């Protein structure tokens, strides 16, 4: 799997004009091929639940894999599901 982009989102620094979910969605839109993925570090479990829901209701061919923790952040990899 080739990681094409990485993003780290911290709930204590998430105030601003862009929501964390919109940042994640912008990053995962870069995934075009079956062997591509993006790595996301986040420390708010609600963001992960929201991302799962967005992927599901939009019928996006993506899969989220939890890769454990890095410091206090949950590490996930978002990959394109190909048949």
Phi, psi and omega in degrees: 000131180258118178278116184266343179199156178225144177217142178238125183238124182248126182296335179281346180243018189267011177276139182156194186279339182246134178283152178301323180294323178292326176295314179298316180298321177298321181290316183287341176292345178284344181287117182242326186251161182295334182263014182253150177210168172234148179254133181233129173251127180215154180235031175223109185298331178299327178296321177295315179298319179295319179298315177302317181294316179299316178298318181293310185288337178266004178051044180279137182280057184236154179229138178255128178242122177280126185253013180099204182242149173230110190058238180258014184254143172277129180259124176234155174237131179253122182236156176276128177275123179238143182270000000 
